[in-house]
Amino acid sequence: MCGIVGYIGKKDAFPILIKGLRRLEYRGYDSAGVALINEGGALSVLKTKGKVDNLVDYCEDKDKSGHIGIAHTRWATHGEPSSRNAHPHYSESHNLAIIHNGIIENYADLKQKLMEKGVTFQSDTDTEVVVQLVEYIMNKKQVDLLTAVQVALFQVIGAYAIAIIDKRDPQQIIAARKQSPLVVGIGEGEFFLGSDASPIIEYTDKVVYLEDGNIAVIRLDSGLKVVDILGEEQALAVKTVDIDLGQIEKGGYPHFMLKEIFEQPDCLTNCMRGRVNVEGDHITLSAFIDYRRQLLSAKRVLIVACGTSWHAGLIGKQLIETFCRIPVEVEYASEFRYRNPVVGKDDIVVAISQSGETADTLAAVQLAKERGAFIYGVCNAIGSSIPRATDTGTYIHVGPEIGVASTKAFTGQVTVLTMMALAMGEARGTISREDYLRVVKGLAEVPVKIREVLQMNDRIKDLARTFTYAHNFLYLGRGYSYPVAMEGALKLKEISYIHAEGYPAAEMKHGPIALIDSDMPVVVIATHNAMYEKVLSNIQEIKARKGRVIALVSKGDDTIANIADEVIELPDVEECLEPLVATIPLQLLAYHVAVCKGKDVDQPRNLAKSVTVE
């Protein structure tokens, strides 16, 4: 959600900023812009509605010189998508320019006070309030930019990652964060800014992740200094980022989403590497070595997450309850944080987030921590806010996920939750040795099973053409497959804009069956498991109402093949591992339907990859 890029050094800033914005397109946006200070000391703000390509076209005949600049992709919050509301924003004098990710909650009050003092505003955004406030403080109190930023941030309520430049001091960028991610890259005689490391790694692998409440003073003449809002200098914690540049490029695929779907066998192998032994008969998670007492003494597990991660949490609930015999609740983080939840020292709170920056999930973690719960993070982005805020956790290690619609992160999260449930169940003595060995072995074989499913891509592509006409889809599943049905529906609606809903199959008769007719495709996960006969009955009820059935079945199932309109055969796996295999054809179906409809698969409208604001 919104992308921030900055550069100061000896190179031309504009190409670096544009390349950085392209790296951040996956976050979702509706406008883009850059601010540059040229050699003559002029500050230029160039911005436009639309994609980064629109910005490049707009800037073609403009002065783009300069060795310092900031750039931004905006996801609209306050004010409609437009050039007027795009970032960067000037201060009234045009001496300062700012970019911002987040929401300033008290912007209306601050704006009113500044207008009463004669300040004129040029946009409808909350962001412009900050730069106007900073300039007002600089002029009123006759202080430097850093001091003015510190004073201004004392008055600001909300979440922010900001970067400000001043044309009177082209040697400096000031950046600050609170509840929105911001990374500083350290190069040879140059510095970079990014919402995450993806715009930086081409130039340096040395980064500093700003902590909440910290301000980075980046000077070309004296280097990087980090202070808190009171001005007290903070120790620099320089990290090394290990990301292969190829992971954030398409590698010959037409879209990142398709690339990431096909990466899943290797991703899950990486996720299990060092955790499932080569014999496939044991799981080792460092969290269960370092925090064994806390994890085994818990009376309850609470899972907090949003979106796709919440669906993974629903699968995690069944896994943990089955293998560990401990009650599990799954909460939307956005609801958990705004009520008065019963949570305490006997609880484990598992926070799931691909980015590790999801605002609601991070706030839920902080609430649970204040109440004494033990916090376990399941994240993908190393060094992100949630892993830093939790007591322990497990990275999913699936590599950067660029497509907005999550694919490999979902299967990575389910894989980690499976390993977590197995490790905890073995330690608690609540899973038999026979069951433990069988499931661990089956988990180790999942990447091979997924490769088998991926071979059906061309067939699913052909199938997708048949269903582009649909205005609604229904997805049904039971047991472990019910959350997969919900995830499949989410994928379709996210990227094709077809309305789709996922339901437990038995709930079909409690409402959704009223929608079924010859125009309603119904995707049913109907593998051979404990509830096969019941799901078979649901399929017969759908066909009796002329519904079109796409069934995911176990290999060799002739019964459903004779009833359903279309059948996709899945390789046999343990019932508890079916989500890892069954989700693959649903990802491919959503992808190919969206492509057939001519949709922007990697950057669906109105969506952001990392939801860092409420």
Secondary structure, DSSP 8 states (H G I E B T S, - for coil): --EEEEEESSS-HHHHHHHHHHHTGGG--SEEEEEEE-TTS-EEEEEEES-HHHHHHHHTTS----SEEEEEEE--SSS-SSTTTSS-EE-TTSSEEEEEEEEETTHHHHHHHHHHTT----SS-SHHHHHHHHHHHHHHHT--HHHHHHHHHHH--EEEEEEEEETT-TTEEEEEEEBS--EEEE-SS-EEEESSSTTTTTT-SEEEE--TTEEEEEETTTEEEEEETT--EE---EEE----GGGGS-TT-SSHHHHHHHTHHHHHHHHHTTTB-TTSS-B--HHHHHSHHHHHS-SEEEEEE-HHHHHHHHHHHHHHHHHH---EEEEEHHHHTTS-----TTEEEEEEESSS--HHHHHHHHHHHHTT-EEEEEESSTT-HHHHHSSEEEE-------SSS-SHHHHHHHHHHHHHHHHHHHHHT-S-HHHHHHHHHHHHTHHHHHHHHHTTHHHHHHHHHHTTT-SEEEEEE-TTHHHHHHHHHHHHHHHH--EEEEEEGGGGGGTGGGG-STT-EEEEEE-SSTTHHHHHHHHHHHHHTT-EEEEEEETT-HHHHTTSSEEEEE----GGGHHHHHHHHHHHHHHHHHHHTT--SSS-TT--SS----
